[in-house]
């Protein structure tokens, strides 16, 4: 049975949506959940029939968003530190945390360690596209300053994830740039282009619109650009919803039509919501770490757990290790 450590205290809204998300996941798939946190604050959210699938790892502290990422190393009683130690000692197969993402990344990288040959782990996230599918984008925040070698390895890891976890047999790979031409980009991306060209799945430079048109499966960029892309996309999706509602209220005809369009709007919201994807895997660490949004609700946590289960049931890390070993890179 898959064992998943869940940082029960790390989200913006306390343990309730996190623990409830675990229970909702258990209703659909049986796994063993290790809830890390204050058991007295957690237990009453768990129906008795699910207690057999749950155990507790006591933690008396929580890393807040105001804390620095490295503060977690000094506070060994905090929930994310204890969850990471469970993965490090192989007492669990995966971690899910909606807590301090910087602390989660730092602890996972330094305590759990990197896969052999990986220079830097990357956060990968799924973004919706017009093919009723999703596009994998990495890195979206783990590394703001990257070398070409890092981008090349992100490409290898992203392709491996697309094959092993997303079940895309022949994923198409693109390098995010300011133009499709080979000559476009900054010095790092131009150097990365030459390196990523070694991969048969590489389709060349792509622009931002290609992320959403379904023409590419895996998009590679540095964490600075990727994080801006992610936050901008979330903001645009939210703004479009608000703009539509604002204009509908102004027009009686639009209000009448909105009843008919309500189903379409719900489908659109479902496709662009991070709740549907649940979390982002940290690729390149020697274990499964899923980083969820701080504002994750019950549905988001449930889907993050399903991501962890799919990851843990795959051969992704071994595939990354094998593929990385084929191309020797030096930091």
C-alpha positions as semicolon CSV with decimal commas, in nm:
position;residue;x (nm);y (nm);z (nm)
1;X;0,000;0,000;0,000
2;X;0,133;0,345;-0,097
3;X;0,236;0,552;0,206
4;X;0,198;0,930;0,178
5;X;0,313;1,186;0,434
6;X;0,083;1,488;0,431
7;X;0,186;1,816;0,590
8;X;-0,146;1,865;0,769
9;X;-0,060;2,205;0,914
10;X;0,107;2,383;0,624
11;X;-0,181;2,533;0,424
12;X;-0,316;2,887;0,454
13;X;-0,646;2,764;0,600
14;X;-0,523;2,522;0,864
15;X;-0,570;2,146;0,881
16;X;-0,940;2,116;0,792
17;X;-0,925;2,135;0,407
18;X;-0,606;1,929;0,404
19;X;-0,735;1,646;0,620
20;X;-1,072;1,650;0,446
21;X;-0,888;1,626;0,113
22;X;-0,707;1,318;0,241
23;X;-1,039;1,159;0,339
24;X;-1,192;1,238;-0,002
25;X;-0,893;1,072;-0,168
26;X;-0,928;0,766;0,056
27;X;-1,288;0,727;-0,055
28;X;-1,163;0,670;-0,409
29;X;-0,830;0,495;-0,354
30;X;-0,693;0,316;-0,053
31;X;-0,347;0,424;0,065
32;X;-0,184;0,488;0,401
33;X;-0,178;0,854;0,504
34;X;0,072;0,977;0,761
35;X;-0,065;1,310;0,882
36;X;0,214;1,529;1,014
37;X;0,110;1,789;1,269
38;X;-0,079;1,830;1,595
39;X;-0,293;1,517;1,619
40;X;-0,529;1,688;1,864
41;X;-0,611;1,944;1,595
42;X;-0,643;1,678;1,325
43;X;-0,823;1,372;1,462
44;X;-1,174;1,516;1,487
45;X;-1,179;1,572;1,108
46;X;-1,134;1,201;1,043
47;X;-1,440;0,971;1,033
48;X;-1,387;0,656;1,237
49;X;-1,407;0,423;0,937
50;X;-1,096;0,584;0,788
51;X;-0,876;0,571;1,097
52;X;-0,737;0,235;0,990
53;X;-0,574;0,408;0,690
54;X;-0,431;0,696;0,892
55;X;-0,141;0,736;1,133
56;X;0,005;1,046;1,292
57;X;0,348;1,201;1,316
58;X;0,346;1,459;1,592
59;X;0,477;1,805;1,512
60;X;0,458;2,108;1,736
61;X;0,566;2,379;1,489
62;X;0,471;2,516;1,148
63;X;0,689;2,716;0,906
64;X;0,492;3,029;0,816
65;X;0,515;3,221;0,490
66;X;0,704;3,495;0,676
67;X;0,984;3,253;0,764
68;X;1,285;3,206;0,542
69;X;1,319;2,882;0,346
70;X;1,630;2,778;0,540
71;X;1,462;2,837;0,878
72;X;1,312;2,490;0,847
73;X;1,655;2,331;0,891
74;X;1,683;2,483;1,240
75;X;1,329;2,394;1,344
76;X;1,326;2,018;1,345
77;X;0,986;2,003;1,513
78;X;0,811;2,177;1,223
79;X;0,569;1,971;1,015
80;X;0,748;1,995;0,680
81;X;1,083;1,897;0,833
82;X;0,930;1,588;0,990
83;X;0,747;1,496;0,669
84;X;1,073;1,525;0,475
85;X;1,253;1,304;0,725
86;X;0,987;1,036;0,676
87;X;1,064;1,037;0,303
88;X;1,438;1,045;0,365
89;X;1,418;0,735;0,585
90;X;1,184;0,569;0,331
91;X;0,906;0,535;0,587
92;X;0,677;0,690;0,325
93;X;0,673;0,687;-0,055
94;X;0,573;1,049;-0,109
95;X;0,514;1,390;0,050
96;X;0,228;1,631;-0,017
97;X;0,260;1,980;0,126
98;X;0,065;2,304;0,081
99;X;0,302;2,479;0,318
100;X;0,608;2,697;0,261
101;X;0,720;2,593;-0,089
102;X;1,073;2,728;-0,045
103;X;1,120;2,527;0,274
104;X;0,978;2,217;0,108
105;X;1,215;2,250;-0,189
106;X;1,519;2,317;0,028
107;X;1,454;2,030;0,266
108;X;1,376;1,787;-0,015
109;X;1,689;1,882;-0,208
110;X;1,930;1,876;0,085
111;X;1,778;1,615;0,317
112;X;1,629;1,368;0,069
113;X;1,891;1,445;-0,195
114;X;1,900;1,464;-0,573
115;X;1,883;1,179;-0,820
116;X;2,233;1,082;-0,934
117;X;2,348;1,320;-1,204
118;X;2,078;1,583;-1,152
119;X;2,226;1,928;-1,107
120;X;1,912;2,105;-0,984
121;X;1,555;1,987;-0,919
122;X;1,272;2,166;-1,098
123;X;0,907;2,230;-1,017
124;X;0,679;2,105;-1,296
125;X;0,320;2,214;-1,331
126;X;0,035;2,129;-1,565
127;X;-0,133;2,408;-1,759
128;X;-0,459;2,366;-1,955
129;X;-0,464;2,372;-2,335
130;X;-0,728;2,381;-2,605
131;X;-0,699;2,007;-2,674
132;X;-0,886;1,934;-2,350
133;X;-0,552;1,820;-2,216
134;X;-0,260;1,984;-2,039
135;X;0,092;2,107;-2,105
136;X;0,374;2,033;-1,861
137;X;0,586;2,342;-1,784
138;X;0,913;2,340;-1,591
139;X;1,076;2,504;-1,405
140;X;0,811;2,727;-1,246
141;X;0,999;2,851;-0,943
142;X;1,275;2,634;-0,802
143;X;1,564;2,800;-0,989
144;X;1,561;3,167;-1,085
145;X;1,915;3,167;-1,226
146;X;1,984;2,882;-1,465
147;X;2,262;2,768;-1,692
148;X;2,206;2,592;-2,023
149;X;2,292;2,259;-1,859
150;X;2,006;2,305;-1,613
151;X;1,754;2,373;-1,889
152;X;1,878;2,068;-2,076
153;X;1,821;1,852;-1,771
154;X;1,477;2,005;-1,717
155;X;1,396;1,889;-2,071
156;X;1,508;1,535;-1,991
157;X;1,311;1,527;-1,666
158;X;1,000;1,678;-1,822
159;X;1,002;1,430;-2,107
160;X;1,044;1,142;-1,860
161;X;0,750;1,266;-1,650
162;X;0,531;1,302;-1,959
163;X;0,606;0,943;-2,057
164;X;0,604;0,770;-1,719
165;X;0,332;0,958;-1,531
166;X;0,120;1,133;-1,796
167;X;0,135;0,832;-2,030
168;X;0,231;1,035;-2,337
169;X;0,417;0,788;-2,558
170;X;0,576;1,046;-2,786
171;X;0,574;1,381;-2,603
172;X;0,667;1,692;-2,801
173;X;0,923;1,914;-2,630
174;X;0,973;2,290;-2,669
175;X;1,204;2,558;-2,528
176;X;1,020;2,876;-2,425
177;X;1,163;3,180;-2,601
178;X;1,069;3,518;-2,750
179;X;1,041;3,371;-3,098
180;X;1,038;3,038;-3,280
181;X;1,355;3,102;-3,478
182;X;1,671;2,927;-3,368
183;X;1,843;3,266;-3,336
184;X;1,592;3,398;-3,080
185;X;1,644;3,404;-2,704
186;X;1,913;3,513;-2,462
187;X;2,260;3,361;-2,445
188;X;2,155;3,090;-2,201
189;X;1,854;2,978;-2,405
190;X;2,057;2,981;-2,727
191;X;2,315;2,756;-2,567
192;X;2,038;2,538;-2,425
193;X;1,881;2,511;-2,773
194;X;2,195;2,343;-2,903
195;X;2,196;2,099;-2,613
196;X;1,823;2,016;-2,613
197;X;1,846;1,956;-2,989
198;X;2,011;1,624;-2,900
199;X;1,671;1,497;-2,784
200;X;1,457;1,345;-3,065
201;X;1,139;1,485;-2,909
202;X;1,262;1,847;-2,934
203;X;1,052;2,061;-3,168
204;X;1,247;2,384;-3,127
205;X;1,172;2,720;-2,969
206;X;0,811;2,794;-2,882
207;X;0,634;3,112;-2,778
208;X;0,400;3,162;-2,485
209;X;0,081;3,102;-2,685
210;X;0,195;2,751;-2,777
211;X;0,163;2,648;-2,411
212;X;-0,213;2,677;-2,444
213;X;-0,282;2,564;-2,803
214;X;-0,200;2,197;-2,744
215;X;0,083;2,184;-2,998
216;X;0,347;2,091;-2,740
217;X;0,353;1,853;-2,442
218;X;0,652;1,975;-2,240
219;X;0,774;2,335;-2,216
220;X;1,114;2,419;-2,066
221;X;1,218;2,751;-1,913
222;X;1,403;2,883;-1,609
223;X;1,221;2,926;-1,279
224;X;1,214;3,306;-1,300
225;X;1,025;3,308;-1,629
226;X;0,821;3,002;-1,537
227;X;0,694;3,148;-1,211
228;X;0,592;3,472;-1,380
229;X;0,417;3,268;-1,649
230;X;0,233;3,062;-1,387
231;X;0,119;3,358;-1,176
232;X;0,021;3,562;-1,482
233;X;-0,186;3,275;-1,619
234;X;-0,366;3,233;-1,287
235;X;-0,434;3,607;-1,280
236;X;-0,565;3,616;-1,637
237;X;-0,799;3,322;-1,575
238;X;-0,935;3,491;-1,262
239;X;-0,970;3,827;-1,438
240;X;-1,157;3,678;-1,735
241;X;-1,411;3,521;-1,499
242;X;-1,466;3,851;-1,318
243;X;-1,492;4,050;-1,643
244;X;-1,754;3,811;-1,780
245;X;-1,960;3,832;-1,460
246;X;-1,933;4,212;-1,459
247;X;-2,064;4,249;-1,814
248;X;-2,335;3,987;-1,769
249;X;-2,480;4,188;-1,480
250;X;-2,498;4,501;-1,698
251;X;-2,712;4,344;-1,971
252;X;-3,054;4,176;-1,930
253;X;-2,993;3,982;-2,255
254;X;-2,656;3,866;-2,132
255;X;-2,812;3,760;-1,802
256;X;-3,067;3,549;-1,988
257;X;-2,794;3,396;-2,199
258;X;-2,575;3,335;-1,897
259;X;-2,816;3,070;-1,775
260;X;-2,748;2,875;-2,094
261;X;-2,377;2,949;-2,075
262;X;-2,343;2,853;-1,710
263;X;-2,240;2,498;-1,794
264;X;-1,975;2,625;-2,035
265;X;-1,838;2,866;-1,773
266;X;-1,819;2,585;-1,519
267;X;-1,623;2,369;-1,761
268;X;-1,387;2,659;-1,834
269;X;-1,332;2,724;-1,465
270;X;-1,267;2,356;-1,406
271;X;-1,006;2,344;-1,680
272;X;-0,808;2,650;-1,568
273;X;-0,831;2,593;-1,192
274;X;-0,524;2,469;-1,006
275;X;-0,767;2,262;-0,795
276;X;-0,790;2,019;-1,084
277;X;-0,416;1,947;-1,084
278;X;-0,367;1,968;-0,709
279;X;0,004;2,028;-0,696
280;X;0,335;2,041;-0,875
281;X;0,595;1,761;-0,857
282;X;0,950;1,856;-0,764
283;X;1,141;1,661;-1,029
284;X;1,500;1,556;-0,971
285;X;1,487;1,472;-0,600
286;X;1,534;1,114;-0,485
287;X;1,171;1,067;-0,389
288;X;0,823;1,198;-0,463
289;X;0,749;1,552;-0,343
290;X;0,426;1,726;-0,446
291;X;0,407;2,099;-0,376
292;X;0,052;2,232;-0,350
293;X;-0,079;2,587;-0,354
294;X;-0,101;2,749;-0,011
295;X;-0,468;2,825;-0,075
296;X;-0,546;2,464;-0,164
297;X;-0,898;2,351;-0,087
298;X;-1,020;1,998;-0,026
299;X;-1,039;1,916;-0,397
300;X;-0,685;2,043;-0,461
301;X;-0,541;1,828;-0,181
302;X;-0,731;1,524;-0,306
303;X;-0,590;1,571;-0,655
304;X;-0,240;1,637;-0,518
305;X;-0,260;1,300;-0,342
306;X;-0,362;1,133;-0,667
307;X;-0,058;1,295;-0,831
308;X;0,159;1,151;-0,554
309;X;0,006;0,806;-0,601
310;X;0,063;0,812;-0,978
311;X;0,421;0,931;-0,925
312;X;0,495;0,667;-0,661
313;X;0,349;0,393;-0,881
314;X;0,566;0,497;-1,177
315;X;0,929;0,437;-1,267
316;X;0,993;0,808;-1,316
317;X;1,298;0,858;-1,094
318;X;1,481;0,558;-1,233
319;X;1,400;0,676;-1,586
320;X;1,540;1,022;-1,506
321;X;1,856;0,866;-1,365
322;X;1,908;0,653;-1,676
323;X;1,837;0,937;-1,920
324;X;2,055;1,188;-1,733
325;X;2,344;0,939;-1,735
326;X;2,337;0,934;-2,115
327;X;2,436;1,299;-2,132
328;X;2,717;1,407;-1,904
329;X;2,678;1,765;-1,788
330;X;2,881;1,973;-1,548
331;X;2,756;2,265;-1,338
